[in-house]
Each structure stands twice: as structure tokens, then as C-alpha cells.
């Protein structure tokens, strides 16, 4: 690292320490002559753009000079525009041009004809055309990704830093492809938040570029390509699998498959991790049976993205990797060595930290060497927040949902009255509960964000954060799943995920992705991560310099080799999954389901997944499976259940009076489901433990089924969770967990096989999962409205729309028009969510 760049980093560290009031020194501006020398150095380095470290250094100089610029540096902007364009970061160049015209995509005057020509040449090289002649400007990585998706390569793998803008290219390219010809597209993401994010991005982009013949839906509806209309289905893997089960997809029926955050597939061999298995199974079913014309997988910093793509697809895949992020990430850490305390600064291209001493009276000694959160920790976080630029956007990583809530409740970000925050607090109280912790938190300018927060409130919190109404969000690892919140700062205390040193920890790869959430393309040039106790990360082998890539496994080979002997015995002896097989029960189920699905061709499928079972054992297992009484379709519908267990349940069910309710309004709803759960506990205790951990507490079971009944009847969330008067904050959180986890996920998972055996066409569980039974409300949620808003909108709209089966004939345009008419009946925090589907 050049001494000049070292000086710049040291200067930034001093400014940051001064900003946080950790040092008393008054920091003078960067001297003009040093700024000139740094610009000249960046200009010189920009001519060597082949090496990633050269480009990183060049970007660092540009970012920090712009961050610490003085008003009289009038020529700085034009200089940085030239340099950033030269290294292939045209979108970043827009951030340093205060006069940039976004409509015409023209920069401010650069001071010389040669500069204008040079920049224009670079821009033209990174410019692409969408639809009817409209253009967008991409970075060099984005342009390469765009070109790969232009038709020549049918299977593509993409790896890039979290802020590289790959999602932007995916969305833009989809619109471009749909302009050329009507297409049916699956866009698979892991979370509801990402579904909403991608859905909105597609709608905004299609409207901006004048594409009218496109539907963007969050669940599957039959193709309408014959009407010259494209359909983009933005779904989780679970929703996509449900679509495949419920509809007849022929080979070639799907034009494009996109799987984002594909690194999640690595956990496929983890016992009980059904989401990863669902993603793995989905990709293989689509690739082997549907054969989309183009398939793209993408993820952050996947080292072996070429191997992952080739492993998942039946043909060789081409891959693309980006090493240069368009923003700079700096990490600052508090470190204690004996009695001295320092603030260290880490940057990926340095092999040593910059360091500055801090007086011990500036930092509590309780910050170091401890795991527990207490008042002194909360006070220290509050002190940091006090001096960070107001509402610059700060995320605070918390190991658990409960800790995220506690941290939000114990830090103060806003001491004055704010009408918009009060309005958000009122909305939370009106639609969840007046005593909900989050209502109290947002009044002080902080919120918590995790999967246990109701979706309509999560949307409102994200909107408030994006609009700089909220300045701080405490959050869990769900943040690593591609959530695009415009945060400049990230604060993390330690890497422990369970709140103690003996539990699981963030890996270096996970922590790098977490730090990458600070600073976003076209939002912030510099992202800053603040580590409260450096030693905790040293103990976890996390290097604060590094942003490591990761080799992602895509099969079962490791798990198979570890459990081979026991697995082969279970297959030879035809033993069902039980608690004796805790280490490989999922693998045993996968083998048997693969045998049922592919028969004599199963050997090749298993080998591709890393499972090499001797032929004689495999053939005997296939013969044993042919003797099952249960319908093969039931076994294939539930691939996470052992077919032998399903068979024993099926045989036993024929002598039992198990009659599941047809609707949530049946009088026997509670008693019938209770009987079924007791039956599952008797014949499939391993699976009952997995999903509901037993049903021994009759009182709790009754409460769970009562909540499920109310939820399925479309009662508002506030009514469902208010099971008694004067509920305290912990009771409200417990009820939200019951609804959002157990009612929506665990209970349907446990009940599903028995209900399918009794009534294959039952819609009860989909009603329970969504909390929606009426066709109109369902169609509104498929367009992207959260349940609570869809229920209210459906109630208002029902008088002016046809009833009964005619609802199914309503088009997306019909529903949009109806929603637009009633939108004035909603408050601000609901209206913006309505407007998302009106784009």
C-alpha cells in the first residue's frame, strides 16, 4: 500500500474517531497538495485496471476523497468521474456528480473536450439498450453479466460482492427479454422481504421502460403467453414447488429460471434443514423435467460458482465472478490490550490495521471480554449512534430475535417528538397491538427487523428506514439474505449466534456478507462496520481484513460418507426413519424418494448428488418400496418424509376415524385436527418432534389450534393474537411467534401427509399457511399485498366486484383498477403498500 494511501486511511480513522468523540483532537481538513497528489496517484493507477487490487486502491482514493472533500475542490468531481469510468464503475461515477442528469444520463461538464470524449467512450462501452431504444449504464461487471444473459449461454453462474448490483442486472435483463418476446419466468428468492423487493423492482422497471405486456406475481397462475403477455413469478422455493405439484408443466414450458442467494443450497445435507432441500429439489426437478431455456444462479462471493452451476445443471455452465465492489467497506474495531484501548481500522487491501489510542474513560471496560448484553453495552451503542450522522442509516446485528428486540428497546436514537414516527407507532398499535414492543421502539427512532415481525409492519419499517424517517434497525442474520436496505453503517458486538460462546457462530464468509450490507450502489460511497469487541472475532478466526469467498457444496457426499455404514444397514433391513437415525434420517428419506421418483434411473441421480450405493442394496431397496400400500404420489409430494413412515401412517389411518375439516368454518375444526396430531405423535414421533416438538401439553395444543382457526378465517392479526385482556410485551411476542412460525409453517408441515391421504384436493393447509380463505383476498396477496392490507382491501372492494367463481376471472388490470379506486380509504403506512402493486 502506497504511503499516500496509508495517510488517507489514517486521516479517515482520525476523523471517524473524532466524530464519535473518542478523541479530543480537532482534525484539520485534508491539505490541498495531498489531495492533488492522491488524485494524480488514482489517475496513474487507473491505467492499470487489469489487477483487482489496483482498482480497489483507485476506488478507495476516490471514495475517501469524496467523503472528506472540501467545498473549494471544484475540480474534484470531474477528476473522479474520469477515473471511475476508466476502471469500469460508471454507476459509481454518478454518485460524485451533483449535476448528473438521471433522465438523459449526461454528466456535468468535465472541463475539457478530451475528458468529455474519454468518458463518453467508456460510457458507450458500458451502455445497453432496453426495449424501444432506452438505455441504461452499467459497471464493467454488470455489462459482462448482461452480455452472458443475452442468449448464447443457456446455463450461467454469477458470483459477486453484495453491493455489486447483480440484482439490478437480473431485473433489467428480464424486462429486456420480455420486450423481445412473451416469456414465462421463475425468479426464486429465499424470503418474503426479497419477494417484495424483486416484485417492486420489476414493476418499477417495466413501467419506466414502457413494457405493458407483463404480469409480476408472487404465486403461480397459468401462463398467458398466448395473449402476448409475459409472466414473472417471484417466489420462494416452497411456493415454486407447490406450483409444480398443482399444475401440469411440460418440458420447455418455462423460458427462464433465476435462483438468487444460491449459496443457501450448501445446507442441503443438514438434518432438518428442509428449506435448503426444497431449493435443491426444485432446481433438479426444473432442470431434469421442465428444462428451462435459460437458467441463472447467483450468490455473494461463491468461490466455486462454476462448479456449483455445473453440478446443478445437466450441462456445462459458464460462470462470472466480480471481485471489485462499487463501494468501499471499512471496518473499525474497539480493541483492549492490557490497560490500553485502541480504535483500529481494517481495509481489505491492507495486511495491517491503522490504529489510534483512546483514553480509557471514553469506553466502558465492560465492552470487552463479555457476551451478555447489559445497560453499559446499550449505553455505549447509544453513544455511538448519537454522534453518527443523523439518520445516515445504521444496522445493528443481533444474534437472536429476542436480542434484536431487547437492543431496540434499550437504545435511544431520537429524543424529540417526530410526527412521522408517531404515525408509524400508531399504525403498529392499530394493526398488531397497543402494547407491542415495536410501537414503543419506533417512537425513539429505532426498530427491530426479523422474520418474527408481521410482514405489513416489516414493509413499513423498511419504508421508514429508506425514507430516513427511522435511523436505526436492529436485525438478525436474515439481513444476509440479500435485503437491500440503504445502510451506511453496521454495528456488531460479537459473532455469537446464540448469545453465548459455546453456541454457533458467524463464519468468516457470513460475517463478510454481513459487513457488505453497509454501503449500497448509488446510495453510499463508503460503508462502515463498527466492531465493539475485536478479540471476540479474533477468537472466532474471523479476519477483519478479509472478505473471503466460499466453496459451496451442492450434494450429500460428505454426509453419505460419514454415515455410510448405518445408512446401508437401514436400506438392507428396510428400517424406517426413527430417532435412532438422527444423523442421517433426511438422507435415508432422500434415497428412498429418489428411488420412487426415478426407478431404475435413480442410480445416476444419486451419484450426481454424491451418493454411491452398491447396486445390490439399491435394487433391493427399490423392490421393497414397490410393496408399499401408500400411493407413490403421496411419497413424492412429501420428499422430506420417509416413505416407510408414510406407509405405516397410511395403513393405520384406514382403521381410524380421521376426518380433517374441509374449511376453517367446520364445527369439528379443533377436535379433528387434535385427533390427527395425536395420531401423528403415535405413528411418526420423529416428525412430530421435528415440527411441533411433541403435543404433550393439551392446553398449549388447544391454544395453537384455536389461533390457527381464527387466523384461517381471515380474522385480523390484532384479533388473533389478543387472546386475553392486558397482554404484556412478552405475551404479544409469544403469540406472534405462534402465528408466524407454528401456525403458518410447523403445524401445516406436520398435518400435511395425513390430510393429503384423506383428501388430496384439500385446500385447508394453504389457507392455514396464508391466513386467507376468500378468492378475492388470495388474488390480492398474489399481487403482493400483505395479508392484513389485502383483507381490508378485499372487504372494501367486495361490494363493487362480482362474487363467487367470477372472482377467479378477474385480471390483474381489473384488480389494479379496483385497488386504485379505494386507495384513498387507507392511511399513509398502508397506501404505499397498495401503491407498490399499482406501479
N, C-alpha and C positions, 0 to 999 in steps of 0.2 A: 504494500500500500504506500502510495506517494506521501511524503511528509506534508505536502499541501492538503491532501485529503484527510490525513490524520488531524491536522489543525482544524479543519472544518468539522470533523466529528467531535473533537474535543470542545469546540465552540458550542456546538449543539447541546452537548451534555451539560455544559455550564449554564446555558440559557434555560434548559429544562429544569435543572436543579434550582435555579433562581426562581423560575415560575412557580415551583412547588414550595417555595420559601424554605428550602433545605439548606441554603447558604445565604449569607447576608451580603455577599459581594454584588456590586452594581455592574452588570455586564454591558460593555460598550458595543456598539454596532460593529459588524464586520468592516474592517478598513477597505476603502475603495480599491487600493492597489492589490490587496489579497483577493478580492472578488474578481478583478480583472485577470489575475494570474490563474484563478480557478476556471474561469470561463475559457481562457486560452487552452488550459490543460484538457478540459472536456472536449473542446473543438478538435484538439490533436488526437485524443483517444477515439473520438467518433469515427475517425478514418480507419480504425482497426476493429470494425464491427463483427469480425468473424468469431472472436473469442467472447464467451458469455461474461467472464469476469471483467473484460474491458467495458462491455456495455453496461454492466452493473455499476461500475465505478462512474461511468459517464452519467448514468441516471441518478446516482447518489448526489453528485455535484449539482446537477440541475435541480433536484428536489429540494436540497437543503439551502441552496442559494435563493430559490424562490420562497421557501419557508421563512427565511431570515432577511429578505430583501429590504432595502431602504427606498424611500419614495423618490429619491433623485436618481436612482438607477434606471433611467428611462429606456436605455438600450438593452436591458437585461431580457425583456420579453422576446424581442426579435432574435436575440442570440440563442436563447433556449429553444425557440421554435425551430430554428435551423438544425440545432444539434439533435433534438428529439426526433425530428423527421428523418434525419440521417441514420439513426440507429433503429429505425422501424417502429417508432412509437408515436405515430401521428395522432391517435386519440389523446395521449398524454400532452401533446403539444397544444391541444385546445385548452387545457387547464391553465396554461401560463399566458394565454392571450385574452386579456379582459375585453378586447374588442372583437372577438371571434363571432362571426355571424353564423349561427347554427342552421338557419334556413338555407342560405346559399353555400354554406361550408367554405367560406372565404376568410382567410386570416387578415389581421390588420396589416397595414403597410410595413414592410420589413427594412426599409431604408436604402435598398439598392436593387437594381434590376437583376443582377446576378443572383442575389439571395432569393428574390421572388421566383426566378426561373428554376433554381435548385430545389426549393421547397415544393413548387408546383410539380416538378418532375417526380419527386418522392411521393407526393400525394397521389398523383395519377397512377403510379405503380401499385398503390395500396387501395385504390378506389374500385368498387364493384357496383354493378347496376342491378337494380331490383325492378321487376315488372316492366312498367312502361317508361323506362328511361330515368327513374330516380336513382340517385347514387348514395352510397354510404362509404365512409373512410374507415379502414381497418388498420390494426397494427400488423406487422410482418407475420407474426404467429397467426393472427386471425385470418389474414389473407391466405396463408398456406392451408389452413383448415377449410376455408371457403372453397378453395380450388379442389381439395380432396373430395368434397361433398358434391362436386359438380357433375358426377355421373360415371366417371371412368372406373372408380373403385367401389365395389359393392359391399365390402366389409372394412370398417375403419375403427381404429382405437385411438383415443386422444387423451393425453396426459398434460396437465398444465397447473401452475400455481392457482390458488383460489381466486385471485384477483385478475386473472389474465383475460377475462371476457369471453370464455368459451360458450357460456350460455347465450350470450348476445348473438354469437355466430349461429348457433343452433336455431334460435328463433328466427333470425333474419333469413337463413337459408331455407327454412320451412316455408316462409312466405314466398320466397323466390320460386321454389319448386311448385307450390300451389298455383302461382301465377301461370306457370308453363302448362300445367295440366292438372285436372282434378285428382287429388290423391287422398288416400286413407293412411293415417299416421298414428302410431302408438308412441307416446312420449312418457317414459316411465321414470318417476322420481320417488324418493323414499318417504316423504312426509306430506301432510295436508298443507302445511305452510308453503312448501315448494310447489305443490299443485296450484295453489292460488297465485303464486309469484309467476310461474310459467304461463298460466292461463291469461293473466292480465298482460304480460309481456306480448303474447301472441295477438291479443285483441288490439292493444295499442299499436303494435307494429303494422297489423293488417289495415287498420283504419288510416294510419299515417301514409301508407303507400297505396291506398285506394283499392285494396283487394276486398271485394264484397262477397265473392263466392266461397266462403269458408265458414265452417262451424267449429267452435272450440268448446269441447265438452269435457266434463270430469268423470263421466262414466260412459259406457258404450251404448250407442244407438246404431241401428243398421245403417250401412253406407248409403249415401245419396249421390254417388259419383255420376249416376245416370242423368242427374239433373244439373250436371256441370258444377257440383259443389264439393269442395274438399272437406274432410272431417279430420280434425286433430283431437285425439283422445288423450288428455293429460291425466294419468292415473298412477296410483301405487301398484306394486306388483300384485297385491291381493285383488284389487279391483280388476286388473287385466286378466288374471286367472279366472275370476268369476265370469268375465265376458266370454272367455274361450269356452267355458263349461256350458254357458247358457245359449250360445249361438253356434251356428254351423259355419266355420271358417274353412274355405277351400284353399288349396295351395295357390299362392300368388295373390290372395285376397288383400294382403297388406302391402302397401308400397314402401313404407319406411318404418323402421324401428329405431328409436333412440332410447338408450338407457343411460341416465346420468347418475353420478355418485356410484359407479360400478364397483368401487373398492369394497362396498358392503358385502360383496359376494364371498369375500375371504372367510367369513364366519359360517360358511355353509356346513362345515363339519362339526361345528359347536353343538353339543347336545342341547336340544330345546330351542335353538335359535331358528324359529320357523320362518321369519321374515327373509333371512338370507337364503334359506332353502327354497322359498317361494320364488325369489328372484332368479336363482339358479335354474329351477324347473321351468320358469316362464321363458327364459332365453332359449333353453334347449327345445321346448315344445314349439316355439315360434320358428326357430332355425330349422328344425327337422321336419316339421309338419306343415307350417304355413309358408316358410321360405320367403320372407320379405325381399323386395328388390334391392333395398339398401338397408344396412344396419350399422349403427354408430354407437359405440360405448365410450364413455368419458368419465374421468375421475381426477382428483388432485394428486399430482406427484406420484403416479404409479410407475415405478421403475421398469417393470416388465410388461408395459401396456401391449407391446406387440405379442408377447406370449399369452397374455390374458385373452386378447381378441382371437388369436388363432386357436386357443383351447376351446373357447365358447362357440366358435363358428365352424362350420364344416369345410371351410376353405381357408387358404392363407389370407391374412388380413394385412392391410397397410397401416402403419402407425405414425403418429405425430406427437412429438414432445416439445414443450416450451420450458425453458429454464429461466427466462428473463421476465419477472413480473413487471407490470406497468406502473407500480407504485413501490416505494421504499418502505420496508418494515424494519424498525429499530426496536431493540429490547433493552429495557432499563431494569436493573435489579438492585434491591437492597441486600447488602452482604455484611455480616458481622465476623470479624476476625479478632479474637480476644476481646479487648475493650473498645477497639476502633470499629467504626461503621463507615461504609462507603456506598456510594451510588455508582454502579457500573453500567456501562453502555456496550451492547453487543451488536455487531453487524456481520452479516453472512460472509463478506469477503475479507474480514479480518480474522486472524488467528489469536488475537489477544483483545481484551476489553479496554476501553477507555475507562478511567476511574477518577472519582473525586471524593475527597473525605467530607464526612458530615459530622457535625457536632452531635454527641450522644443525646443531648437534650432536645434534638429535633425529631427523634424517632424513639418510640417505646421499645424497651428491651424485650417486651412480651411478643414482639413481632417475630422473633427468631426462635427456632428450635421447637415450636409447638404446633399442634394440629388444630386444637379446639378453637372455635370462634368465640370471642368474648367481647365485652364492651370496649376494651382497649384496641382490639383489631378493628371493630366497627368505627371507632373514633378516628383511627389512622386512615381508613379508607375515606371517611367523610372529609378529612383534612386534605387529602389528595384531590378529591372531587371539587373542593372549594376553590382551588387555585387553577384547575384545568380550565381552558377557555369555555365560557358558559355555553352549554348545550352543543358542544362540539361533537357529542356522540360517544358515550363510553359504555362498554360492555364489561360486566364483572362476572368472571367464570366462577361457578359454584359447583361443588361435587355432586350434590343431590338436589332434588326438587325442594325438599324441606329446607335445605340450607339456602337455596336461592330466595325462598320466601323470607326466611329469618334475616338474611342480609339486607333485603329490600326494606324490611320493617325497621331495621336498626340504623340505617344511614340516612342522612338528611341532605337533600340536594337543592331544596328551594324553600326558603323561609317566608316568602311574601305571597300574598294572595294572587292566584292566577286563574282567571275566569275559564280558560280553556281546560286547565287541569281539573278544576272543579266540575266542569261539564262532563269530562271523561269519568270522573269519580261517580257522578250521579248516574251516568249510563251503566256503569258496572253495578251499582247498587240496585238499579231498577231491573236489570236483566239477570242478575245472579243472586245477590243477597246483600242487604244493607250492612251486614257485619262481615262481609268478605274482606280478607286482609288486603287484597289488591286495591280496593277502594281507598283504604287509608293510605296506602303507599303512594299512589299516583298524586295525591294532593301535595306531597312533598317533592314531586319531580322525579320519582323513581318507580319502576315497575319490575315485576319478575315475569319471565317468559320460559315456559317449558310445556311439554305435552299434556300436563295436567291442568292447563289454563283453557277454558272453553274457547273454541275456535273463533267465535264472533268477537270475543274480548281480545284474543291474541291478534286478530286483524286490526282492532282499534289501537292496541298498544304499538304495533309496528307502524301504523299510520302516524301516530303521535310522535314516535321517535324519528321517523323520516322527515316529518314537518318541523322538527326541532321544538316541539311542544314538551316532550319528555327528553331529558338529557341523559338518563342512565337506565340501563336494563341489566338486571342480574339474570343469569341464564345457565343452563346445564349444557351437556355435550350435544344436545340437539342442534346447537349453533353450528356444529361442524358439518351438518348435512346441507351445505350449500345455501343457507338462508342469507339473503342479500340485504343486510341492514347497513345503512351508511354510518358505520362507526369509525371514528378516528383513533380511539383509544381502547385498549383491553387491559383489565386488571385481573391478575390471578395470584392467589396466595401460595398454593402448592399443587402438586399433580395428583393428589389422592382422591379417588372417586367415591370412596365410601365414608370419608370423614376420619379415617384412621390409617396409620402407616402399614398395617398388616393386610389391608384390603387391596383391591385392584387399583392400578394407576394408569394415568395417561401414558401412552407410548411416545417416544420422540416424534414419530410420524404424526400422531394425533395432536400433539401439542403444537407442532409446526403448522398444521392446518388451522388450529385454533388461533394462533398468532396472526395467521394470514387473513383473518376476519377484520383486522384493524387496517383501514385504508382500502378504498374501493376505487376502481377505474372510473374516471370522470367525477369523482366525489372528493377524494383526498389524495394529495401527492405523497404524503408521509403518514404511515400508520405506526402507532407506538404501543408496545406491550409493556406493562409495568408488573414486575415480579416482586412480591412482598417479602419473600424469603428465599434467597438464591440457593442456600445449602439444601433445601428440600428437593430442588431439581438436580443438584449435583448427586444426591443420594439415589436418585431415580435414573441416573445415566442419561439425563436429557441435556444435550449441549445447547446452550442458549445462542451459540453462533449459528447452528445448523438449521436448515430446512430440508430434512432428509426425504429422499424418495423411499418407496416401499415396494418390495416384491409381494404381489398379491397372489395367493393360492386360489385355484379355481376348482378343486375337486376334493376327493376323500382319501387320497393316497396315504397321507400321514396317519390319519385316524385308522384307516384299514390296517396298516402295518402294525400299529400299536395294539390293536385288538383282534388280530387275525385269528389266532388260535381259538379264542372264545366264540368269535363270530362263526367260524366254520363248524364248530360243535353245535351251535344253536341251529344252523341250517341243516346239518346232518340229522339231528334228533328232532327237527320240526318243532322247536320250542318257541312259544310266543314271547313277545316283549314283556318283561316284568321288572320289578325293582332290582333283580339280580343283574340286569343288563344296563345299569345306569350310565356306563361309559360308552356304550355303542348301540343302544336301543334305536336311535334315529337311523343309524347306518344299516341296521338289520331291516328296518322298515323300508328304507330306500331300495335295498337289494330286492326285496320281495315285490315291491310295487313296480320296479323296473322289469322284473320277470313277467309280471302280469301284463304290463303295457306292451312289451316288445317280443315276448315269447322267445323263440329261438334266436332272435337278433339281439337279445339282451346282453349277450357276452360282449359285443362290440361297444355297446352303450356304457357298460360298467367299466370296461378297460379305459375308455375315454375319460372317465371320472376317477381313474387311478385305483380301481378295484379289480384285482386279478384272482378270481375264484376258480379252483380246479373244475374241469368240465363235469366230472362225475358228481361232484357235490351240487353244482349249479343245475344239472339235469334232474337230479333227484328232488331238489327244492322246487323246480318248475312242475314236476309231476305231483308233488304234494299240494301245490297251490291249485291244481286242476280239480282237486277233491273238495274244495270249499263249497259250502252251501250259499254263502252270501254272493250277491250279484257282483261280477267283476267291476261293473261301472261304479258301484259304491266304493270299492277299494281304490279305484283310480281317482275318484272325487276327493278322497281324503288320504293323500300320499304320506302325510305325517303319522298316520295310524298304521300299526302293524296289521296286515290282512288277517292274520290268525286271531288277533284280538277282536277285530270287526266280525269275524265269523262266529266266534263264541257269543258275542253280543246278539248277533242276528238269530242264532239258533235259540238262545234263551228268550229273546223278545217274542217269539211266536207263541209262547205259553204264558206271556204276561199281558195284562190289560194296559198297554202303554199307548195312550191316545193323546198325542200332542194337540194343543189348541190350534185352530186354523187362523184365528186373528187375536189381537190383544184384547178384544172385547168379549171373548168367550168367558162364560162364568167359571169354567174349570181351569183357567189360565194358571193360577198359583198351584193348585193341588196337582195338576197334571205334570207341570214342569218339575215340581218337587219329587214326584214319583220317578220321573225319568232320571233325575240326578242321583237318587238313591240307587237306581238300577246301574248306572254307570259306575258309581262308587263300588258296587259289588263285583262287577264283571270287568272293569277296566280301571282299577285303582291307580295304576301308574299314570294314566292320562288325566284322571280327576285331580291327582296331586299336582300335575304339571299346570293345569289350567285354573283350578279353584282351591288347590291345597286342602282337599277334603271338605265334607259337608257336615261335620260332626255338630256344629253349633246351629241348632234348628232356628233359634231366634235370628241369628245373622242371615241364614238362608232365606227366611221369610222376608226380612227387610230387603235383601237383594232382589228377590223376585217381585216384591211389591214395587220397588223402584223401577225394575225392568218393565213392569206392566204400565206404569204411569208414563215412562219415557216412550214406550212403543205406541201409546195412544196420542202422541204428539202434545202432551202437556208441556208448557213452557219449562225450561230448565229450572227457573226460580221456584216453580211449584213442586217439581220433582224432588229437589234437594231439601225443601222446607218441611221436613217430616215432624218437626215439633217447634214450639214457640221458643224464642230467646236462644237460638243456636249461637254458640261461640265460634271463633275463627277456626279452631282445630276441627270442630264437628263439620263445619262447612267444607273444609279441605278434604275430610274423610269421605263426605258424600260426593264431592266432585270426582275423587279417585274411584269411588264405586261406579259412578255413571260412565266416566270417560275411559276407564280401564276394564272393569269387570263386566258391566252391562254391555258395553259396545264391543268388547273383544273376548274376554275369558269365557263368559257364560255362553255365547254362541259357539265358540270353538268346542266347548265340552258337549253341548247338546247336539251339534250338527249331525253326527253319524246316525244317532237313533232317530232323529226327526226325518232324515233322508230315507231311512229304512221304512218308516211308517208312511211318509207322504213325500215322494220325490219332488213334487211340484210345490211344496210349501214355501211361502214367502215370509214366514214368521221370523226367521233369523235375520234376514236382510232388513226387515222392519225394526228388529231389536237393535241391530248394529247402527242403523242410521237414526233411529228415533222418529221415523216418518212412515206413515201408512197411506196417506192420501196421494193419488196420482199427481195432482197439481203441485203439492209441496215437493214431491220427489223430483218432478221436472225442473223446478226452480233450483233445487240443490245440485242437480246435474249440470246446470249452467254455471254454478259456482257460488250460489248464496249459502252462507252458513245456516244451519238448521233453525236457529232462533228467529232470524230475519225472514227466512223462507216461510215459516209457519205464520208469522204475522202478515206477510205479503199475501200469502195464499188465502188467508181469512178475508182480507180486504178485497181481493180480486174475485173471489168466488161468486159474488152476486152478478158480476158482469161477464163471466165466462161460461161456456157450456159445461154441463156436468156429466157424470158417468163416464162411459167409454169414449165420449167425444173429446175429453181432455187429452187423450193419447194422440189425437190427430193434430193438436196444436203445434205449430212450428216454432223454432227459436225466434223468428221475427215476430210472430204473434205474441209470444211471451214478453219479449223486449218491449213491444209497444204497450202492453198491459202494465208492465212494471214502470215504464216511464210516466204513465198517467197517474199512478198512485204515489210516485216517489216524494211528492211534496208532503205526504202524510207522515213522513219519518223525520227523526232528528238528525243532526249532523253526523253522529257517530254510526248511524245506520245508513244514511244516504250515500256516503262514499262507497259503502259496500254494495249498494244497489247500482251505483254508477259504474262499478267495475264490470258488470255484465251488460251495461248499455253502451260500452265503448264501441 
